[in-house]
Amino acid sequence: MPTPADYLALAHAEKDSVVLQRLAQCPYPFVWQALAANPHTPPVALQELSTARDSVWNDNRLLCLLAKHPGANPVVLRAVLGAVAAKLEEGERPHAAVLVS
């Protein structure tokens, strides 16, 4: 049975887009952030991660990483923009994601 540390290690080092896309469904926010920092994570996984929610700090860091990702295509960036707009409406201040976008 894989541990959270196993998922994190895969998210950091994996290059296979199918594996990375499956990892996007993992319940751990630190894995989501590692995926968003991995340049091999495919846009479809990045788009899925744009809807992931955990806590204000984790969510805002994730959105910032997604906006900076080299593979963030227009679909991903629109998803990040939508998530940032929703957070602003809720009274949150996702400054880093706004500045990167």
C-alpha positions as CSV (number, residue, x, y, z in Angstrom):
1,M,0.0,0.0,0.0
2,P,1.6,3.3,-1.1
3,T,2.1,5.9,1.6
4,P,1.6,9.7,1.2
5,A,5.4,10.0,0.9
6,D,5.4,7.5,-2.0
7,Y,2.8,9.7,-3.8
8,L,4.8,12.8,-3.1
9,A,8.0,11.2,-4.5
10,L,6.1,10.2,-7.7
11,A,4.6,13.6,-8.1
12,H,8.1,15.2,-8.0
13,A,10.0,12.8,-10.2
14,E,7.5,11.1,-12.6
15,K,7.5,11.9,-16.3
16,D,4.7,9.7,-17.5
17,S,1.6,11.8,-18.2
18,V,-0.8,9.0,-17.4
19,V,0.7,8.4,-14.0
20,L,0.7,12.2,-13.3
21,Q,-2.9,12.5,-14.3
22,R,-3.9,9.7,-11.9
23,L,-1.9,11.4,-9.1
24,A,-4.0,14.6,-9.6
25,Q,-6.9,12.6,-8.0
26,C,-4.8,12.0,-4.9
27,P,-6.3,13.5,-1.7
28,Y,-3.1,15.2,-0.5
29,P,-2.6,18.9,-1.1
30,F,1.2,18.5,-0.9
31,V,1.0,16.1,-3.8
32,W,-1.1,18.5,-5.8
33,Q,1.5,21.2,-5.3
34,A,4.3,18.8,-6.3
35,L,2.4,18.0,-9.5
36,A,1.9,21.7,-10.2
37,A,5.6,22.2,-9.9
38,N,6.5,19.2,-12.1
39,P,7.1,20.4,-15.6
40,H,5.9,17.1,-17.0
41,T,2.4,17.3,-15.6
42,P,0.0,17.4,-18.5
43,P,-2.5,20.3,-19.0
44,V,-5.5,18.0,-18.3
45,A,-4.1,17.2,-14.9
46,L,-3.4,20.9,-14.2
47,Q,-6.9,21.8,-15.2
48,E,-8.2,19.2,-12.8
49,L,-6.0,20.6,-10.0
50,S,-7.5,24.1,-10.5
51,T,-10.6,22.8,-8.7
52,A,-8.8,21.1,-5.8
53,R,-9.5,22.6,-2.4
54,D,-8.0,22.1,1.0
55,S,-7.2,25.3,2.9
56,V,-6.7,28.9,2.1
57,W,-2.9,28.7,2.2
58,N,-2.7,25.5,0.2
59,D,-5.3,26.5,-2.3
60,N,-3.6,29.8,-3.0
61,R,-0.1,28.3,-3.3
62,L,-1.5,25.7,-5.7
63,L,-3.2,28.3,-7.9
64,C,0.1,30.2,-8.0
65,L,2.0,27.1,-9.1
66,L,-0.6,26.3,-11.7
67,A,-0.4,29.8,-13.2
68,K,3.4,29.6,-13.4
69,H,3.5,26.0,-14.9
70,P,5.2,25.9,-18.3
71,G,2.5,23.7,-19.7
72,A,-0.4,25.9,-18.5
73,N,-2.3,26.3,-21.8
74,P,-5.2,28.8,-22.2
75,V,-7.7,26.3,-20.9
76,V,-5.7,25.8,-17.7
77,L,-5.1,29.6,-17.3
78,R,-8.8,30.3,-17.7
79,A,-9.5,27.6,-15.0
80,V,-7.0,29.3,-12.7
81,L,-8.6,32.7,-13.4
82,G,-12.0,31.3,-12.6
83,A,-10.8,29.8,-9.3
84,V,-9.0,33.1,-8.4
85,A,-12.2,35.1,-9.2
86,A,-14.2,32.8,-7.0
87,K,-11.8,33.2,-4.1
88,L,-11.9,37.0,-4.5
89,E,-15.7,36.8,-4.3
90,E,-15.4,34.8,-1.1
91,G,-13.2,37.5,0.4
92,E,-9.9,35.6,0.1
93,R,-6.9,37.3,-1.3
94,P,-4.9,35.0,-3.6
95,H,-2.3,37.6,-4.3
96,A,0.5,35.4,-5.7
97,A,-1.8,33.7,-8.2
98,V,-3.2,37.1,-9.3
99,L,0.3,38.5,-9.9
100,V,1.5,35.5,-11.8
101,S,-1.6,35.4,-14.0
